[in-house]
């Protein structure tokens, strides 16, 4: 899979999580913290899965 495809899926995932949390009435600070954590984990996963093997 390509890195761009991972990033598109990650953006959709983070958007859905943020939307659900805001709809549930979670404080914006916690929404932001959660989104940053999920983005970090997603980018690390995408890099590790799409890099070329030595």
C-alpha angles and dihedrals in degrees: 000000000000126000091237091056090052090051093050091051091046092052090052091048094050091045091052093048092049093047092049093048093048090048089051090054099249115162114265091238091061091045090055094046092049092048092051092050093049091047091052094049091045095050092048090050093047093050093048094049099044102041117105118258118243 
